Amino acid sequence: MLVRWLNGGPGTLEGVVAYFRHCREQWDTAGPLRAFGIRAGADAVLAGTVDVRFEGAGLLPGQVNLAYGLHPAWRGRGLATRAVLLASRYAAREGGAEAVIQVDRDNPASAAVARRAGFTPAAPVPRADGAPFDRYVRKLRPAAR
């Protein structure tokens, strides 16, 4: 199910390599995307990802979009909620004023993560196909320096 909500289908090796290059380039050039891995367990395996986007369709100035996903074996342990809270702190330190999470209506587990992380429902937004995404928002507080 993770693949369906994030990119519409299984990836190819070439597509994954290109995405990793893009993520690295974004960090190197201070682009609008910051992709983080969620590591867990005694071996610190990659359990999922959380992305922070400082620009994007439908975002107002100061808003950042958060997107997250966990591999099925790591769900139900609070990892996504913790990752969203940490990503929110990072976004605030980088100048974000409000975080936005968009959730497919067929993904109640993702909506539950947003609510547990202190996000509140906002007006839904249409997807590219016209169907609405549920939307959750949370004000960000600048971190003390």
ZAMARDREN-458466 format. One record per residue (C-alpha): residue in three letters; x, y, z; residue number from 1. Coordinates in pm, 1 decimal. Layout:
<vexdrens>
<vexdren r="ala" c1="X" c2="Y" c3="Z" k="NUM"/>
...
</vexdrens>
This chain:
<vexdrens>
<vexdren r="met" c1="0.0" c2="0.0" c3="0.0" k="1"/>
<vexdren r="leu" c1="290.6" c2="237.6" c3="61.8" k="2"/>
<vexdren r="val" c1="374.8" c2="245.4" c3="-307.8" k="3"/>
<vexdren r="arg" c1="17.6" c2="328.8" c3="-411.8" k="4"/>
<vexdren r="trp" c1="-9.5" c2="641.2" c3="-201.0" k="5"/>
<vexdren r="leu" c1="335.7" c2="782.6" c3="-263.9" k="6"/>
<vexdren r="asn" c1="398.9" c2="729.2" c3="-632.3" k="7"/>
<vexdren r="gly" c1="121.9" c2="525.7" c3="-789.0" k="8"/>
<vexdren r="gly" c1="299.2" c2="195.0" c3="-841.4" k="9"/>
<vexdren r="pro" c1="614.5" c2="-9.4" c3="-799.8" k="10"/>
<vexdren r="gly" c1="939.6" c2="160.6" c3="-887.7" k="11"/>
<vexdren r="thr" c1="1216.8" c2="45.6" c3="-1114.3" k="12"/>
<vexdren r="leu" c1="1583.6" c2="34.0" c3="-1021.3" k="13"/>
<vexdren r="glu" c1="1648.2" c2="321.0" c3="-1260.4" k="14"/>
<vexdren r="gly" c1="1365.5" c2="526.3" c3="-1109.5" k="15"/>
<vexdren r="val" c1="1484.4" c2="468.7" c3="-753.8" k="16"/>
<vexdren r="val" c1="1843.3" c2="560.4" c3="-843.5" k="17"/>
<vexdren r="ala" c1="1720.9" c2="877.6" c3="-1015.9" k="18"/>
<vexdren r="tyr" c1="1509.7" c2="968.2" c3="-710.6" k="19"/>
<vexdren r="phe" c1="1805.2" c2="919.6" c3="-474.2" k="20"/>
<vexdren r="arg" c1="2017.9" c2="1142.3" c3="-700.4" k="21"/>
<vexdren r="his" c1="1742.8" c2="1403.3" c3="-697.7" k="22"/>
<vexdren r="cys" c1="1722.6" c2="1392.6" c3="-316.1" k="23"/>
<vexdren r="arg" c1="2099.8" c2="1432.3" c3="-286.9" k="24"/>
<vexdren r="glu" c1="2096.0" c2="1721.6" c3="-533.2" k="25"/>
<vexdren r="gln" c1="1823.7" c2="1891.6" c3="-328.2" k="26"/>
<vexdren r="trp" c1="2040.8" c2="1876.1" c3="-17.1" k="27"/>
<vexdren r="asp" c1="2351.7" c2="1989.7" c3="-207.9" k="28"/>
<vexdren r="thr" c1="2177.5" c2="2288.9" c3="-366.7" k="29"/>
<vexdren r="ala" c1="1944.9" c2="2384.6" c3="-78.7" k="30"/>
<vexdren r="gly" c1="1648.7" c2="2293.2" c3="-297.8" k="31"/>
<vexdren r="pro" c1="1294.0" c2="2277.0" c3="-162.3" k="32"/>
<vexdren r="leu" c1="1299.1" c2="1902.0" c3="-80.9" k="33"/>
<vexdren r="arg" c1="1456.9" c2="1748.5" c3="229.2" k="34"/>
<vexdren r="ala" c1="1421.4" c2="1369.3" c3="235.5" k="35"/>
<vexdren r="phe" c1="1499.9" c2="1179.8" c3="555.3" k="36"/>
<vexdren r="gly" c1="1522.5" c2="808.4" c3="623.8" k="37"/>
<vexdren r="ile" c1="1346.4" c2="661.6" c3="925.5" k="38"/>
<vexdren r="arg" c1="1578.2" c2="405.4" c3="1082.3" k="39"/>
<vexdren r="ala" c1="1469.6" c2="159.8" c3="1348.5" k="40"/>
<vexdren r="gly" c1="1562.9" c2="-153.1" c3="1537.4" k="41"/>
<vexdren r="ala" c1="1890.8" c2="-272.8" c3="1682.6" k="42"/>
<vexdren r="asp" c1="2047.7" c2="-269.9" c3="1334.8" k="43"/>
<vexdren r="ala" c1="1905.8" c2="74.5" c3="1246.6" k="44"/>
<vexdren r="val" c1="1748.8" c2="-57.8" c3="926.5" k="45"/>
<vexdren r="leu" c1="1562.5" c2="172.9" c3="691.3" k="46"/>
<vexdren r="ala" c1="1203.0" c2="149.7" c3="812.4" k="47"/>
<vexdren r="gly" c1="1059.8" c2="432.2" c3="601.8" k="48"/>
<vexdren r="thr" c1="1095.2" c2="792.5" c3="494.0" k="49"/>
<vexdren r="val" c1="968.8" c2="1139.5" c3="576.5" k="50"/>
<vexdren r="asp" c1="997.3" c2="1427.3" c3="329.0" k="51"/>
<vexdren r="val" c1="977.9" c2="1799.6" c3="397.0" k="52"/>
<vexdren r="arg" c1="892.1" c2="2017.0" c3="96.1" k="53"/>
<vexdren r="phe" c1="934.7" c2="2391.0" c3="135.4" k="54"/>
<vexdren r="glu" c1="764.0" c2="2466.9" c3="-197.9" k="55"/>
<vexdren r="gly" c1="489.0" c2="2297.9" c3="-392.9" k="56"/>
<vexdren r="ala" c1="148.8" c2="2322.4" c3="-552.0" k="57"/>
<vexdren r="gly" c1="-112.0" c2="2444.1" c3="-307.5" k="58"/>
<vexdren r="leu" c1="134.6" c2="2565.1" c3="-43.6" k="59"/>
<vexdren r="leu" c1="113.0" c2="2921.8" c3="80.2" k="60"/>
<vexdren r="pro" c1="425.8" c2="3118.3" c3="175.3" k="61"/>
<vexdren r="gly" c1="562.9" c2="2973.4" c3="499.6" k="62"/>
<vexdren r="gln" c1="385.2" c2="2640.0" c3="459.0" k="63"/>
<vexdren r="val" c1="576.5" c2="2314.6" c3="425.4" k="64"/>
<vexdren r="asn" c1="438.0" c2="1981.6" c3="310.9" k="65"/>
<vexdren r="leu" c1="523.7" c2="1666.7" c3="507.9" k="66"/>
<vexdren r="ala" c1="491.0" c2="1321.6" c3="352.0" k="67"/>
<vexdren r="tyr" c1="580.2" c2="994.7" c3="521.5" k="68"/>
<vexdren r="gly" c1="562.7" c2="623.1" c3="482.4" k="69"/>
<vexdren r="leu" c1="674.7" c2="312.0" c3="664.5" k="70"/>
<vexdren r="his" c1="744.3" c2="-37.2" c3="542.9" k="71"/>
<vexdren r="pro" c1="465.1" c2="-264.8" c3="670.4" k="72"/>
<vexdren r="ala" c1="682.3" c2="-449.5" c3="923.3" k="73"/>
<vexdren r="trp" c1="749.5" c2="-122.2" c3="1109.3" k="74"/>
<vexdren r="arg" c1="395.6" c2="15.9" c3="1130.6" k="75"/>
<vexdren r="gly" c1="206.7" c2="49.2" c3="1457.7" k="76"/>
<vexdren r="arg" c1="511.8" c2="138.4" c3="1669.1" k="77"/>
<vexdren r="gly" c1="486.6" c2="518.3" c3="1673.4" k="78"/>
<vexdren r="leu" c1="775.3" c2="563.5" c3="1429.2" k="79"/>
<vexdren r="ala" c1="578.9" c2="771.6" c3="1176.7" k="80"/>
<vexdren r="thr" c1="443.1" c2="1002.0" c3="1447.7" k="81"/>
<vexdren r="arg" c1="792.7" c2="1054.1" c3="1589.5" k="82"/>
<vexdren r="ala" c1="931.8" c2="1117.7" c3="1240.9" k="83"/>
<vexdren r="val" c1="660.0" c2="1377.1" c3="1171.3" k="84"/>
<vexdren r="leu" c1="735.3" c2="1554.7" c3="1500.0" k="85"/>
<vexdren r="leu" c1="1109.1" c2="1560.4" c3="1425.2" k="86"/>
<vexdren r="ala" c1="1051.5" c2="1675.5" c3="1066.2" k="87"/>
<vexdren r="ser" c1="823.6" c2="1951.0" c3="1199.4" k="88"/>
<vexdren r="arg" c1="1100.2" c2="2072.9" c3="1431.1" k="89"/>
<vexdren r="tyr" c1="1344.4" c2="2072.1" c3="1139.9" k="90"/>
<vexdren r="ala" c1="1098.1" c2="2265.1" c3="919.7" k="91"/>
<vexdren r="ala" c1="1049.0" c2="2527.0" c3="1192.3" k="92"/>
<vexdren r="arg" c1="1426.4" c2="2572.4" c3="1228.6" k="93"/>
<vexdren r="glu" c1="1446.1" c2="2625.9" c3="851.7" k="94"/>
<vexdren r="gly" c1="1177.6" c2="2896.1" c3="853.1" k="95"/>
<vexdren r="gly" c1="854.9" c2="2701.2" c3="807.7" k="96"/>
<vexdren r="ala" c1="555.4" c2="2858.8" c3="980.0" k="97"/>
<vexdren r="glu" c1="293.8" c2="2588.8" c3="921.4" k="98"/>
<vexdren r="ala" c1="318.2" c2="2221.1" c3="829.3" k="99"/>
<vexdren r="val" c1="66.3" c2="2056.8" c3="598.0" k="100"/>
<vexdren r="ile" c1="-6.2" c2="1685.7" c3="561.8" k="101"/>
<vexdren r="gln" c1="-223.8" c2="1564.9" c3="273.7" k="102"/>
<vexdren r="val" c1="-384.7" c2="1223.5" c3="316.8" k="103"/>
<vexdren r="asp" c1="-569.9" c2="999.6" c3="74.4" k="104"/>
<vexdren r="arg" c1="-916.0" c2="934.7" c3="218.0" k="105"/>
<vexdren r="asp" c1="-856.3" c2="560.6" c3="180.5" k="106"/>
<vexdren r="asn" c1="-558.1" c2="582.3" c3="419.5" k="107"/>
<vexdren r="pro" c1="-697.7" c2="630.5" c3="772.8" k="108"/>
<vexdren r="ala" c1="-370.6" c2="515.2" c3="932.5" k="109"/>
<vexdren r="ser" c1="-189.6" c2="813.2" c3="779.6" k="110"/>
<vexdren r="ala" c1="-460.8" c2="1049.6" c3="903.1" k="111"/>
<vexdren r="ala" c1="-418.3" c2="900.3" c3="1251.4" k="112"/>
<vexdren r="val" c1="-46.1" c2="982.2" c3="1240.6" k="113"/>
<vexdren r="ala" c1="-127.9" c2="1344.9" c3="1155.7" k="114"/>
<vexdren r="arg" c1="-375.2" c2="1370.7" c3="1444.3" k="115"/>
<vexdren r="arg" c1="-134.8" c2="1206.8" c3="1693.2" k="116"/>
<vexdren r="ala" c1="132.6" c2="1458.4" c3="1588.8" k="117"/>
<vexdren r="gly" c1="-98.5" c2="1747.8" c3="1677.4" k="118"/>
<vexdren r="phe" c1="-227.0" c2="1834.9" c3="1329.3" k="119"/>
<vexdren r="thr" c1="-587.8" c2="1948.3" c3="1289.2" k="120"/>
<vexdren r="pro" c1="-819.6" c2="1897.5" c3="991.6" k="121"/>
<vexdren r="ala" c1="-833.3" c2="2174.8" c3="732.0" k="122"/>
<vexdren r="ala" c1="-1021.5" c2="2220.2" c3="405.3" k="123"/>
<vexdren r="pro" c1="-959.3" c2="1929.8" c3="166.1" k="124"/>
<vexdren r="val" c1="-768.1" c2="1989.8" c3="-157.3" k="125"/>
<vexdren r="pro" c1="-827.4" c2="1822.6" c3="-493.8" k="126"/>
<vexdren r="arg" c1="-581.8" c2="1567.2" c3="-630.7" k="127"/>
<vexdren r="ala" c1="-474.0" c2="1579.4" c3="-995.0" k="128"/>
<vexdren r="asp" c1="-763.1" c2="1343.4" c3="-1077.5" k="129"/>
<vexdren r="gly" c1="-1010.7" c2="1573.1" c3="-898.6" k="130"/>
<vexdren r="ala" c1="-1073.2" c2="1348.6" c3="-596.6" k="131"/>
<vexdren r="pro" c1="-1008.8" c2="1525.9" c3="-264.8" k="132"/>
<vexdren r="phe" c1="-716.1" c2="1472.5" c3="-30.4" k="133"/>
<vexdren r="asp" c1="-790.0" c2="1526.7" c3="336.6" k="134"/>
<vexdren r="arg" c1="-564.1" c2="1796.6" c3="469.0" k="135"/>
<vexdren r="tyr" c1="-417.7" c2="1849.3" c3="816.0" k="136"/>
<vexdren r="val" c1="-224.4" c2="2153.7" c3="939.1" k="137"/>
<vexdren r="arg" c1="-13.3" c2="2246.2" c3="1238.5" k="138"/>
<vexdren r="lys" c1="150.5" c2="2575.3" c3="1328.8" k="139"/>
<vexdren r="leu" c1="524.9" c2="2546.1" c3="1374.4" k="140"/>
<vexdren r="arg" c1="718.2" c2="2720.2" c3="1646.5" k="141"/>
<vexdren r="pro" c1="1063.6" c2="2849.0" c3="1570.5" k="142"/>
<vexdren r="ala" c1="1325.8" c2="2658.1" c3="1767.2" k="143"/>
<vexdren r="ala" c1="1526.8" c2="2847.7" c3="2025.5" k="144"/>
<vexdren r="arg" c1="1879.0" c2="2902.2" c3="1903.3" k="145"/>
</vexdrens>
